[in-house]
Amino acid sequence: MVESLFKNENFTHYTVMLNEAVEFLNVENNPDGIYIDATLGAGGHSELILQKLSDKGRLISFDIDKDAIKAASKRLSKYKNLTIVNRSYTEIKEVLAELGIEKITGGVIFDLGASYHQLTKDERGFSFKKDAPLDMRFNQEQKFSAYDVVNKYKEEELVEIFSKYGEEHFSKRIAKAIVNSRPINTTLQLSNLIVNCTPKVKSSIHPATRVFQAIRIEVNQELLNFENTLKDVLTLLSLGGIISIISFHSLEDRIAKHFFKEYSKKCRCKKEQIICSCGGQVLEILTKKPVCAKDEEITVNPPSRSAKLRAAKKIADIGV
């Protein structure tokens, strides 16, 4: 049995919708398949997939966070048909080529966003509740960080990312306050600035939530990476292969929803095109509505209340 909560002295992570996300992969019906865990984390989804694989099956798990790699490698050390790759899931195509794998014959699982470990480890700088250097990098070897966004972006650039990635109503006011208060070095400096420059409104979320989300997305290029990788995955999947996606905010979910909708159309050609060349419907959507975490899970892990799970199966190849 795989536990949703993984904890050791240095790493804590809760795997959201552990069983539901893996169930859509239907590993029991294809135990010899090749599967991808695009976001390893502490290895919860990976371990459940591995328990369902045969000796012929294989799992390749990706993560750019070395803390996650270290924790998951120890947790999953007994499994011989696992390859852990300390690279971004954006490199799936290149990594599979290096491993001599032509097709993903089983499926792919995405568990998007920051992990509990990243959000709660003080020095990573993701939280607006704890004082830390402005960081927010998933990949700690990357030079570009939250400090660069906050202190080097032009005011209009800040307005754009706060509006686009955070859907923040007071983007202009916050951006102006940031530019006028530079340099800003820590998370609490930024958080307090946001609180002080925005109106007091009744809300269940902290005033800095949306801005911190927007900066994190910008630092890690989360949305662009996800959208581009979905296209790669679709070409790499064999017929019958499954894509299972857990997202945590509306922007990620919108990308998944629109991608599935587009490739589940009977035809994607332009209306003026006489002869169809798109190859017709490529995906069958398995979730008419997104699956949400159950009440019992939300009670144990409140952040899972925002999670949405969507899945689709590849039923045809993409046309020229």
Secondary structure, DSSP 8 states (H G I E B T S, - for coil): ---SEEE-SS-EEE-TTHHHHHHTTTGGG-TTSEEEES--TTSHHHHHHHHH--TT-EEEEE-S-HHHHHHHHHHTTT-SSEEEE-S-GGGHHHHHHHTT---BSSEEEEE-S--HHHHH-GGG---SSS--BS---SSTT-S--HHHHHHHS-HHHHHHHHHHHH--TTHHHHHHHHHHH----BHHHHHHHHHHHS-----SS-TTHHHHHHHHHHHHTHHHHHHHHHHHHHHHB-TT-EEEEEESSHHHHHHHHHHHHHHTSS--S-TT-SS--S-S--EEES-SS-EE--HHHHHH-GGGGG-EEEEEEE-S----
